[in-house]
């Protein structure tokens, strides 16, 4: 059964859903990138796991699969400019998106924003590919 829902209308509706905004970050040094995501949610507290949905056309997607680790950086309302930069709205790509902000790494080496509301260091536990996206289950390491 095919859907009669127009994809653009669906995306516009979902953008109105209130929720947190996070940066998904991956890689090291010049081989790092990231994206802005609202599709981050907790899966379980015991064991600690989360889900993130990534468009497989995103530049970060192949690096997440390659490195097997990623950071989830939850942003505050005062970090709109950073969300825009990692969403590609300002033209920066790859490692250039990290300029002018302070980053750290913990267990996996994934870049974590020092002044995020929360910075979560994950390894990839499982990837489920569906349609245009991948559902990535992250095992929380730090």
Phi and psi in degrees as a GROMACS rama.xvg file:
@    title "Ramachandran Plot"
@    xaxis  label "Phi"
@    yaxis  label "Psi"
@TYPE xy
-87.3423  153.7  UNK-2
-87.7665  143.128  UNK-3
-96.533  7.41541  UNK-4
-80.9645  128.153  UNK-5
-74.5759  124.746  UNK-6
-53.9556  -39.5467  UNK-7
-64.5403  -41.8218  UNK-8
-63.9458  -40.3385  UNK-9
-63.1846  -46.6745  UNK-10
-59.9006  -43.3233  UNK-11
-62.7545  -40.7982  UNK-12
-63.9134  -45.5148  UNK-13
-67.4448  -26.9903  UNK-14
-67.8156  -16.8976  UNK-15
-87.9047  -6.21058  UNK-16
-72.0727  120.145  UNK-17
-67.5479  136.069  UNK-18
-177.631  171.848  UNK-19
-74.763  160.173  UNK-20
-120.926  134.386  UNK-21
-132.496  157.998  UNK-22
-102.371  127.748  UNK-23
-97.5108  120.688  UNK-24
-122.578  148.353  UNK-25
-154.598  151.29  UNK-26
99.0724  -178.178  UNK-27
-139.711  153.121  UNK-28
52.7627  -132.741  UNK-29
-73.8677  -14.9114  UNK-30
-98.3981  57.0806  UNK-31
-137.18  154.102  UNK-32
-157.904  -178.242  UNK-33
-171.195  173.608  UNK-34
-148.067  159.988  UNK-35
-90.3751  133.924  UNK-36
-138.352  139.946  UNK-37
-108.089  -6.81528  UNK-38
-94.3972  61.8863  UNK-39
-123.43  131.589  UNK-40
-150.65  156.558  UNK-41
-76.1273  143.273  UNK-42
-102.946  -48.8289  UNK-43
-157.788  153.617  UNK-44
-91.9744  -29.9887  UNK-45
-134.629  102.023  UNK-46
-76.0823  155.513  UNK-47
-69.5051  114.267  UNK-48
-140.792  151.811  UNK-49
-136.949  165.666  UNK-50
-117.384  142.961  UNK-51
-139.147  137.451  UNK-52
-105.439  125.197  UNK-53
-122.26  130.011  UNK-54
-66.8315  130.039  UNK-55
-72.8206  -4.79962  UNK-56
-88.9984  -8.73082  UNK-57
-68.5549  144.169  UNK-58
-62.739  -25.1273  UNK-59
-76.3889  -22.049  UNK-60
-56.5971  -51.9707  UNK-61
-64.0336  -30.7802  UNK-62
-71.3181  -35.1012  UNK-63
-62.475  -44.3544  UNK-64
-65.0835  -39.4979  UNK-65
-70.5417  -50.0875  UNK-66
-77.9924  -28.6991  UNK-67
69.5322  19.6694  UNK-68
-152.67  153.905  UNK-69
-160.038  161.868  UNK-70
-109.504  146.6  UNK-71
-118.364  117.116  UNK-72
-116.614  107.934  UNK-73
-82.8364  127.411  UNK-74
-97.21  151.694  UNK-75
-93.4604  170.016  UNK-76
-59.8435  -27.6782  UNK-77
-81.8719  5.78169  UNK-78
-113.286  29.1207  UNK-79
-57.0521  -39.8441  UNK-80
-61.7523  -37.6559  UNK-81
-69.3184  -40.9685  UNK-82
-59.884  -43.3447  UNK-83
-63.8369  -41.6995  UNK-84
-62.3573  -46.0299  UNK-85
-75.8101  -14.7525  UNK-86
-84.2404  -4.81614  UNK-87
85.699  9.24813  UNK-88
-74.2776  -17.7755  UNK-89
-108.046  1.30943  UNK-90
94.1039  -15.7208  UNK-91
-70.437  148.301  UNK-92
-133.312  158.605  UNK-93
53.2968  -135.438  UNK-94
-63.699  -23.2007  UNK-95
-62.5565  -24.7996  UNK-96
-66.1176  -19.4303  UNK-97
-88.8758  -8.64349  UNK-98
-63.4865  142.876  UNK-99
79.2285  5.06586  UNK-100
-129.32  158.649  UNK-101
-99.1622  132.04  UNK-102
-124.682  154.147  UNK-103
-137.649  172.552  UNK-104
-137.162  153.529  UNK-105
-120.107  -120.456  UNK-106
-66.547  -44.2635  UNK-107
-92.6005  -16.225  UNK-108
91.2498  -4.8069  UNK-109
-64.3039  144.588  UNK-110
-69.8405  131.745  UNK-111
-125.815  131.499  UNK-112
-71.1708  124.593  UNK-113
-62.8714  -35.7965  UNK-114
-106.674  28.7761  UNK-115
-70.3762  155.488  UNK-116
-59.6129  -38.5385  UNK-117
-152.589  141.31  UNK-118
-124.305  122.333  UNK-119
-119.543  125.813  UNK-120
-99.268  121.946  UNK-121
-128.714  149.456  UNK-122
-106.814  153.841  UNK-123
-76.7574  121.009  UNK-124
-93.7938  -40.4883  UNK-125
-157.309  149.114  UNK-126
-125.503  127.794  UNK-127
-118.387  113.604  UNK-128
-90.58  125.242  UNK-129
-139.12  123.613  UNK-130
54.5889  -125.713  UNK-131
-85.6202  -6.93589  UNK-132
-121.631  166.492  UNK-133
-119.911  134.249  UNK-134
-93.2841  115.965  UNK-135
-106.819  122.471  UNK-136
-93.4089  120.4  UNK-137
-102.454  128.477  UNK-138
-87.0469  119.922  UNK-139
-77.2972  120.517  UNK-140
-99.8569  -32.1622  UNK-141
